[in-house]
C-alpha cells in the first residue's frame, strides 16, 4: 500500500467522522423527523453528494448514528458485567441493579446527544429506531437480561411488568429523574424495580 492510499483512507475516515458528528448533533436537536440533510452537510463542512455516497440517504445516516449510540451503550454494559458472577442472593442482585442504574445515568450525562436522541425516540414511540434496526453485538445486554429473568423467578423483582420490560424501564426511569442527585437516582430507580425485602 502506497502513502497516497493511506492518506486517502485517513481523509475518508475523518470526513465520515465529521458527517456522523454533525448528524448526531442534528438528530439530537431536531429528532429524526425534524432533522435536515442540508443542515448536516453545512455543519460538517462537506457536500451533500459525499453524505449520500457514504450513507445512502437520511435513513442510512440515522442508522449509522444509532449504531454508534448502541456501541457506546454496549461498552457501558460490558463494564457492568465484567468480573461479575451470577447474582446468587438478593443482596448481589440489588448491587447489580444499582450498578446498572448508576452507569446508565453516567452514560446519559457523558453522552448528552445520545440522551436527547433517545428522548426523541421515546416521544415518537420508537418508530424510527425500530425502522432503523441498529445492529450491535452486545453479549453484556443478554447477560443482564438473563439476570433480570432470574431475579423475577426468585422474587427479587417487583411483580407486574415482565423482566424484559423492567430492564427497558431502567433507561426511562433514569431519564425521568436524571437532574436529581446521583444518590437519589440510584436509590429511587432501584427501589422502583426491586421488591422490598420481606421481614419476618
C-alpha positions in Angstrom: 0.0 0.0 0.0 1.5 3.4 -1.0 1.4 6.6 1.0 -1.3 8.2 -1.1 -3.7 5.3 -0.4 -3.1 5.6 3.3 -3.7 9.4 3.2 -7.0 8.9 1.2 -8.2 6.3 3.7 -7.4 8.6 6.6 -9.2 11.5 4.9 -12.2 9.3 4.2 -12.4 8.2 7.8 -12.1 11.8 9.0 -14.8 13.0 6.7 -17.1 10.2 7.7 -16.5 11.1 11.4 -17.3 14.7 10.7 -20.6 13.7 9.0 -21.5 11.4 11.9 -20.7 14.1 14.5 -22.8 16.7 12.6 -25.7 14.2 12.1 -25.6 13.3 15.8 -26.0 16.9 16.8 -28.8 17.4 14.2 -30.8 14.4 15.3 -30.3 15.3 18.9 -31.6 18.8 18.3 -34.5 18.1 16.0 -35.3 14.4 16.2 -35.5 12.1 13.1 -38.5 13.9 11.6 -37.1 17.4 12.1 -33.5 16.7 11.0 -32.4 18.1 7.7 -29.7 16.8 5.5 -28.8 20.3 4.3 -28.0 21.4 7.8 -26.0 18.2 8.5 -24.0 18.9 5.3 -23.4 22.5 6.2 -22.4 21.8 9.8 -19.9 19.2 8.7 -18.4 21.4 6.0 -18.9 18.6 3.5 -21.2 18.5 0.5 -24.5 16.5 0.2 -23.1 14.3 -2.5 -20.5 12.9 -0.2 -23.1 12.4 2.5 -25.3 10.4 0.2 -22.2 8.5 -1.1 -21.2 7.4 2.4 -24.7 6.8 3.9 -27.1 6.4 1.0 -29.8 8.7 2.5 -31.1 10.2 5.7 -32.3 6.8 6.9 -28.8 5.3 6.4 -27.2 8.2 8.2 -29.7 7.8 11.1 -28.9 4.1 11.3 -25.2 4.9 11.5 -25.8 7.4 14.3 -28.0 4.9 16.2 -25.3 2.2 15.7 -22.8 4.5 17.4 -25.1 5.1 20.3 -25.7 1.4 20.6 -21.9 0.7 20.5 -21.3 3.3 23.3 -24.1 1.9 25.4 -22.8 -1.7 24.9 -19.4 -0.6 26.2 -21.1 0.7 29.3 -23.0 -2.5 29.9 -19.8 -4.5 29.3 -18.2 -2.7 32.2 -21.1 -3.6 34.4 -20.8 -7.4 33.8 -17.0 -7.5 33.8 -15.7 -9.7 36.6 -19.3 -10.1 38.0 -20.7 -13.5 38.7 -24.4 -14.5 38.5 -26.2 -13.0 41.5 -26.8 -15.8 43.9 -28.8 -13.8 46.5 -30.9 -10.7 46.8 -28.0 -8.5 48.0 -25.9 -9.3 45.0 -28.9 -8.8 42.7 -29.6 -5.4 44.2 -26.0 -4.5 43.8 -26.1 -5.4 40.1 -29.3 -3.3 39.6 -27.7 -0.3 41.5 -24.6 -0.6 39.3 -26.8 -0.7 36.2 -28.8 2.4 37.3 -25.6 4.3 38.2 -23.8 3.5 34.9 -26.9 4.3 32.8 -27.1 7.7 34.4 -23.3 8.3 33.9 -23.8 7.2 30.2 -26.6 9.7 29.7 -24.6 12.5 31.3 -21.5 11.7 29.4 -23.4 11.4 26.0 -25.9 14.2 26.1 -26.6 14.0 22.3 -27.4 10.3 22.7 -29.7 11.1 25.6 -31.6 13.6 23.5 -31.9 11.2 20.6 -33.3 8.5 22.9 -35.7 11.1 24.3 -37.0 11.9 20.8 -37.4 8.2 20.1 -39.4 7.6 23.3 -41.7 10.5 22.4 -42.2 9.1 19.0 -42.9 5.6 20.2 -39.5 4.3 19.0 -40.8 4.2 15.4 -37.7 5.5 13.7 -35.5 3.4 16.0 -37.4 0.2 15.1 -37.3 1.1 11.4 -33.5 1.7 11.6 -32.9 -1.5 13.5 -29.4 -0.6 14.7 -27.3 -3.8 15.0 -24.9 -4.1 17.9 -23.1 -7.2 19.2 -24.0 -6.8 22.8 -23.5 -10.0 24.9 -23.5 -7.9 28.1 -27.1 -6.9 27.4 -28.0 -10.5 27.0 -26.3 -11.4 30.3 -28.1 -8.6 32.2 -31.4 -9.7 30.7 -30.8 -13.2 31.9 -30.0 -11.9 35.4 -33.3 -9.9 35.4 -35.2 -13.0 34.4 -33.6 -15.0 37.2 -34.3 -12.1 39.6 -38.0 -12.3 38.6 -38.1 -16.1 39.1 -36.5 -15.7 42.6 -38.9 -13.0 43.6 -36.3 -10.2 43.7 -38.0 -8.0 41.1 -41.4 -6.4 41.7 -44.3 -8.2 40.2 -46.0 -6.6 37.2 -44.0 -5.8 34.1 -42.0 -8.6 32.5 -38.3 -8.8 33.3 -37.6 -7.6 29.7 -39.9 -4.5 30.3 -38.3 -3.8 33.7 -34.9 -3.8 32.1 -36.1 -1.4 29.5 -37.6 0.8 32.2 -34.2 1.4 33.7 -33.4 3.8 30.9 -36.8 5.5 31.1 -36.8 5.9 34.9 -33.2 7.1 35.0 -34.1 9.7 32.3 -37.1 10.9 34.3 -35.0 11.7 37.4 -31.6 12.4 35.8 -31.5 16.0 37.0 -31.7 14.9 40.7 -28.6 13.9 42.7 -26.8 10.7 41.7 -27.7 9.1 45.1 -31.4 9.9 44.6 -31.4 8.5 41.0 -29.7 5.3 42.1 -31.9 4.8 45.1 -35.2 5.7 43.5 -34.9 3.7 40.3 -33.5 0.6 42.2 -36.5 0.8 44.6 -38.9 1.1 41.8 -37.7 -2.2 40.3 -36.6 -4.3 43.3 -39.1 -5.8 45.6 -38.8 -4.8 49.2 -37.1 -7.4 51.4 -39.6 -9.4 53.4 -39.2 -9.2 57.2 -40.4 -11.9 59.5 
